[in-house]
Amino acid sequence: MNDSGWRGSYEGWFDAAYASLLESGVDSVRILPLAKQLGLSRTSFYWFFKDREALLDALIARWRDTNTGNVIKQSEAYAETLVEAMLNVFDCWLDASLFDARFEFAVRSWALQSPDIEAEVQRADAARMNALARMFNRFGYDEVAADVRARTTYLVQIGYISMQSREEVALRMKRIPHYISIFTGQDVQQRELDRFHARHGYRPASGE
């Protein structure tokens, strides 16, 4: 064991807090239960975080950087067509490293009991929808049309998360071309869909 083994690590404390938030909500993210879970002393926590609020701030910062940051990044990624741009955004809904849906649900649940977190969520929603609207603007939609399409795209996904809707990958993949058509007003080309499937390691069954 190295010299810091007795107090754990920043990542260890953070990961335990993250798991607790997802499993049991923000009220479960407390220093003593986390210390017991990690087999560490309560005082060792303070090597890495000033207090519980600092740990909660770190969770929100990770959520902001991952979920909001990647929606914006994917909406701005290079694309030759609007459909391709939308498929870039859809990467978020299939890749938890880009958009962590369980983390999103946990933070939104937390917002129900914290005005400060509710404000964070509202800022995130605005930033994400504005990024999607800019994406539609790039492909020729006017301000109002871009805004409505952005909201439709985004709010459908937030609905999935809020309802904790579950879909088999095959069913989601089958629905995606139809969602794309509704959101963009354009049909997916097979080559675009093939590239999307390939980067998610998905092989349609014969006949799909």
DRENDO-644102 format. One record per residue (C-alpha): residue in three letters; x, z, y. Coordinates in steps of 0.2 Angstrom, whole numbers, plus 5000, padded with zeros to 4 digits. Layout:
N
ALAXZY...
//
This chain:
208
MET500050005000ASN500749965017ASP500750085031SER499050035038GLY498250045021TRP497550215024ARG496550155039GLY496049985032SER496049835043TYR495049755058GLU494349625046GLY493849755033TRP492849855045PHE492049705053ASP491649625036ALA490749785031ALA489849795047TYR489249615045ALA488649635027SER487749795033LEU486849705047LEU486349565036GLU485749675022SER484949825031GLY484849785050VAL485749855065ASP485250035062SER486350035047VAL487949985056ARG488650155059ILE490350225058LEU490150355044PRO489150255032LEU490450105034ALA491950225031LYS491150295015GLN490850115009LEU492650075013GLY493350235006LEU494150275023SER494150415035ARG492950405050THR494350425062SER495250265055PHE493850165063TYR494550205080TRP496250115077PHE495249955078PHE493649985089LYS493450095104ASP491650145097ARG490150085088GLU489649985103ALA491349885103LEU490949845084LEU489249785089ASP489949685103ALA491149605091LEU489749555079ILE488749475093ALA490349385099ARG490649315081TRP488749255080ARG488949175098ASP490549085093THR489949025076ASN488148985078THR488048935096GLY489748865097ASN489548745082VAL487848685087ILE488548635104LYS490148565095GLN489148465083SER487948395096GLU489548335106ALA490448255091TYR490748065091ALA489347965084GLU488947775086THR487047805085LEU485847935089VAL485447955070GLU487247985067ALA487348115081MET485748205074LEU486548205056ASN488048285064VAL486948425070PHE486048435053ASP487748475046CYS487448645054TRP485848675044LEU486748635027ASP488448715030ALA488448905032SER490248895039LEU489548805054PHE487948895056ASP487549055047ALA485649065045ARG485649245038PHE486749305053GLU485449215064PHE484049305056ALA484849475058VAL485249445076ARG483549395080SER482849545071TRP484049655081ALA483349575097LEU481649645093GLN482349815097SER483649785110PRO483349705127ASP485149665129ILE485249565112GLU483549485116ALA484449415132GLU485849355122VAL484749265110GLN483849185125ARG485449125132ALA485949055115ASP484348965113ALA484448885131ALA486248835128ARG485848755111MET484348665117ASN485248605133ALA486648535121LEU485448445111ALA484548375126ARG486248305132MET486448225116PHE484848135118ASN485248095136ARG486848005129PHE485847885119GLY484647835133TYR483247965133ASP482648025150GLU482648205155VAL480948245150ALA480948155133ALA482748225129ASP482148395133VAL480548385122ARG481548305107ALA482848435109ARG481548575108THR480648495093THR482348475084TYR482848655087LEU481248755086VAL480848675069GLN482548745062ILE482248915071GLY480548915062TYR481448895045ILE482549035049SER481249155056MET480049125041GLN481549135029SER481048975022ARG481948925006GLU482148745000GLU483148674986VAL484548564992ALA483748404984LEU482048434992ARG482948465009MET483948305007LYS482348215003ARG481548275019ILE482948245030PRO482748055034HIS480948095038TYR481448235050ILE482748115058SER481347985061ILE480248115069PHE481548185080THR482448025085GLY481147895084GLN482347795073ASP482547765055VAL484147825045GLN485247685039GLN485747705021ARG487547695025GLU487247845037LEU486347945024ASP487747905011ARG489047975023PHE488048125026HIS487748155008ALA489548135004ARG490248265016HIS489048395009GLY489548344991TYR487748294987ARG487348154974PRO485548104974ALA484748084957SER484347904951GLY482847844960GLU482947944975
//
